[in-house]
Structure formats: C-alpha cells, structure tokens
Amino acid sequence: MKRREFTKSSLILGMSLMAGPANSGPSRSHNLSGDYYEEPGKKLPARKFDVVVAGGGTAGVVAAIAASRQGAKTVLIEMKGYPGGTVTEGGTTLHSFFNIWKPFPGVKKRQVVRGIPNEIMGRLDKVGGWCGFGDMKSGKRDSTNTVIDTELYKLVTFEMLVEAGVYVCVNTLLVGAIMDGSRVRGVIAESRAGREVFYAKSFVDCTAYGDLSTFAGADYTEPNDYQVANAFGMGNVDIDKIFKYLADRDGIREHAVGRRSGVVDMTIRVQGNFAVMPDGFQEEAKNIGLQSATTTIHDNYLMFVKSNLKMPVSPTDRDAVSKAELELRQRQLKTLELFRKYFPGCEKAFIARTAPRLNIRRGRLITCDYDITNEDVVDARHFDDDVFVYSYHDVGLYMVKNGGTYGIPYRALCPKGIENLLVAGMLITSDKMAHMSTRNTVNCMGQGQAAGTAAALCAFKNKGIRDLKYGDLRGALVKGGVYFES
Ligand SMILES: Cc1cc2nc3c(=O)[nH]c(=O)nc-3n(C[C@H](O)[C@H](O)[C@H](O)COP(=O)(O)OP(=O)(O)OC[C@H]3O[C@@H](n4cnc5c(N)ncnc54)[C@H](O)[C@@H]3O)c2cc1C
C-alpha cells in the first residue's frame, strides 16, 4: 500500500471506529506466498501514564528525563537492552555543543546546547567516559570535538533515567498505536512478558524511523538516499602511529585533540585523505565504502570504524536489511585486514565491538507542521517558537552565518494532523541539506528535551500539542537549563 493510501485508510479507520484498535502500520515483510492468517482478538493488560516516550536513543533518553523531571508519570519503551541509540553505535563525534567560531575571526566561542545533554557529559566526566570538549586542530566543519565512551554512555543514561523516575522498559518493542480519531490513546508493546498496552495523555516518538507516528497514521516520506553502516570498535591499535603515517604523507584532513586515557591534549580524532595511501589500499577501501574518520578516548582503541553500503531499497525492508547486515559484517573483516596490512601500529588489531544492527542517517521522515530548510540553517534564522538553538552543519560548505545559531521551532516537532504526539530526532526535516544539521546527535538531544518537556506540560493541562502556550514551554525549558539566542 502506498504511503498516502495507507495514511488515508488508517485515519478513516481510526475516525470511523473512534477509540479503535491499533492499526497495523506499513507492511514490513514480503508476503511471497500470498497466504494470510487472521489473528484473533485478545484482551491485553493496560497501564496508564502521563507521557509515553517511544525509543530510548539519542533523543528519547533526553525526552524521557525531561518529561519525568516536569513531574509527569513517564514510561520509556526501548527495543534494545540499553538506552543510547545511534549516539553509541553510529557516529564518531557528538556534533556539536558549541557554535562554529573558528572559521569566523572575532566571533567568540559559546556553548549553545546546554540543559540535559550537557548534564549527560558531566555524568560521563565523573566516570572517565568522555574526552572533554576536545579541540579541532584542523578541519573547519566543527570547532570542538566531543567523543564519548559508548559503553559508559549506555550506563550513565540508564542511571539518569531511573534517577529521574522514568519507568524504563528495555527489551520492549513498540508494535502499534491505539487511535481515537486524530488522538493517540495508547501504544501496544511486546516483550518476553507478553503484549501490553500503555495509555497516556501525550506521546513522543523518538524511534528514529518514526514507528509510532506511522502506526498513528502520520504522513511520511522515505528518501532512501543514504548508505547504511555498522560502525565497529577496533582494539590493539595505535592512533598516534596512524596519525604520523598519514601526516608524513600530508594525508590529514581533520585532527582533534582532547583527553585520552586520562591524558590531555592527545589525538582523539583523525580523518585521513586516502588518496595518499598505496593503490592496493585505495582500491579495496573504495570497494567496501571505507570511511576515513575515526575517534577514540582510549589508548589502543578506535571507537568507530565504518564501511558504508548503499542498499537498493529502503532500510525498512526486512529481507533487504538481512542481506545488508551480513554484507556489512563481511566488510568489517575486510576493513580489519586493511588496517592490519597498511597502518603501522595495527598489525595485531581485532574487532572489539560491533553495533547490534545497521544504522542509517535517515529512514522515514515524519511530515510536521514546519519543515526546516537549509536557508533557515545557513541564514541563522530564529522563530517565534524556538525551543533551542544550534550551530553545526555537517557539510563544511554550508556553515551557519557568522558563527551564529539558528532556532529549532516547536512546529518542526509536531506531526501534521495528530493532536497529542510530538517527534524528536533524525526523523524530522525532509530537506536533505538542512537534515545534515538537524540529524546530528546534539541537535537530536536538544529536540528531545523540548519534546519531552512539552509532552509533560500538555499532559498536565490536558491540552493538545498545538494548544500549549509557547511562554509556558519556553519558561520550563529555560528552567531546565536550555540556552536561547534570538
Ligand atoms: C553511520 C552514522 C554516522 C553518524 N555520524 C555522526 C557523527 O559523527 N556525529 C553526529 O553528531 N551525528 C552522527 N550521526 C547522526 C546521529 O548519530 C543520528 O542522527 C542520531 O543519533 C539519531 O538519534 P535518534 O534519537 O533520532 O535515533 P536513535 O539514537 O537511533 O534512537 C532511536 C531508538 O529507538 C529505538 N527504537 C526504534 N524503533 C523502536 C520500536 N518500534 N520500539 C522500541 N524502540 C524502538 C532504537 O532501538 C533506538 O534506541 C551518524 C549517523 C549514522 C547512522
């Protein structure tokens, strides 16, 4: 069924039934046999919350903490056994808590994303789990370079969720939405404890692919315009030797320093120029889509090494994803062999950690009341409903004007046509270049704090997301440590 047909029919279904059943969402598997089985109805156990946050990843962790700190009875539903999401599995560096001041002489450095995302960094600091706000020595896309210990990130965010009073359901998959017209009444989730319902007044979709929004009948697009990756950690390596090898050949594109194994001013990021490598390396690197940036905060360890793969179809196609998962693991071994053969200090390297599943930079994009454009980003535009500000753009060509910031408007987090659902994370923004800014980890976290706070306020006041007074939201965000510029 085409997206629009699906959306239309699910809305009609929801409206005609009123308080109707969960809709099945878009088809996720090929039915080659043409056979069907009609599932019998079942009575499910149900619980009531003020706020449901779906997906405990980069944005969802922050959304759930924010909602619960407002006093809302909050449940977080996460399908993996830990919180953290793609920030612990995909990226190399957390872009970016600061404005990009270095390319703009005279512009001062300032921290533009604060609040809960900054608190997480503080907690990581206490357990030796980050590099500090590292310093970019070369490369102009970012001015700072923040690297985290991905395993400790999972732990400290889990602890922060519990301390904030969030009811955390890990290993729990959200599989449906219960609609009452254009209002989400509840969600259906599955775990080894069975199938159950969570009712709430407000909902936040932080599933990256917009699972909850699509179950609720929201409109979406699916550009499938990125490669997928399974970034892995490589042990028994010497980043200083890799850096020297590349630097001796004038092959450094980006270099950053920060705290590594407790020592300051150490190399924590290297992005090489593979054109300086021997032909054999270049050829194989191209075949496996090897990316040249890596980061670390530990000696003898590269946190993220990735080879990319372009899938012929959407990463929501289960069977195509199964093939890609195997191919990516084969590419990991080829990557390891390349490092062992060509980089000094990597002769006895090994694969130390892989992601539990492949990642992509954008899957489904949920259509919201406002779609942020690249002009909004580069022209440093602010809106009368800004919920935080941001400065980083992943394409160096498109820096935010004068080292400044742009605002993320509340409207950009409101899925069209749904009364009580907000979204946060990589699932917003359909403009590809603007998405190069809004999808970055720290931006997703900022969105999470805004969406979680708004969901809690709406739940208290029994209001739809569009009836919330901006002044109330902004006041709560400022209290929560969020920084604004206009
Ligand atoms: C390969 C790669 C490299 C990147 N590099 C960088 C970088 O260097 N710097 C940077 O800042 N950004 C980078 N990004 C972008 C950034 O990491 C992501 O855009 C961001 O982390 C996405 O956050 P999110 O909260 O939207 O999704 P996620 O962090 O993926 O969180 C979604 C969560 O929802 C859960 N979930 C999904 N569906 C369900 C369901 N039905 N039920 C229950 N749980 C569910 C998932 O398990 C996950 O935990 C990169 C992305 C990729 C893929």
The ligand as an ORCA input file, in Angstrom:
! r2SCAN-3c Opt
* xyz 0 1
  C      26.738      5.866     10.358
  C      26.346      7.126     11.059
  C      27.306      8.064     11.409
  C      26.941      9.227     12.073
  N      27.919     10.117     12.465
  C      27.588     11.151     13.267
  C      28.603     11.950     13.869
  O      29.795     11.723     13.691
  N      28.193     12.971     14.688
  C      26.886     13.228     14.939
  O      26.605     14.147     15.727
  N      25.903     12.503     14.368
  C      26.235     11.455     13.561
  N      25.249     10.679     13.011
  C      23.850     11.063     13.177
  C      23.298     10.736     14.555
  O      24.065      9.732     15.189
  C      21.834     10.276     14.470
  O      21.102     11.080     13.586
  C      21.171     10.375     15.841
  O      21.949      9.687     16.800
  C      19.763      9.799     15.767
  O      19.161      9.945     17.026
  P      17.647      9.466     17.224
  O      17.316      9.707     18.639
  O      16.790     10.045     16.164
  O      17.707      7.902     16.929
  P      18.443      6.743     17.729
  O      19.552      7.275     18.553
  O      18.747      5.699     16.731
  O      17.327      6.239     18.718
  C      16.197      5.512     18.298
  C      15.909      4.494     19.375
  O      14.614      3.963     19.188
  C      14.654      2.568     19.386
  N      13.542      2.020     18.603
  C      13.322      2.122     17.278
  N      12.154      1.562     16.936
  C      11.603      1.102     18.082
  C      10.385      0.422     18.387
  N       9.485      0.132     17.454
  N      10.151      0.082     19.686
  C      11.052      0.373     20.666
  N      12.217      1.016     20.412
  C      12.475      1.381     19.153
  C      16.042      2.161     18.867
  O      16.471      0.932     19.415
  C      16.892      3.334     19.333
  O      17.445      3.139     20.618
  C      25.594      9.476     12.352
  C      24.608      8.550     11.998
  C      24.978      7.376     11.367
  C      23.919      6.373     11.022
*
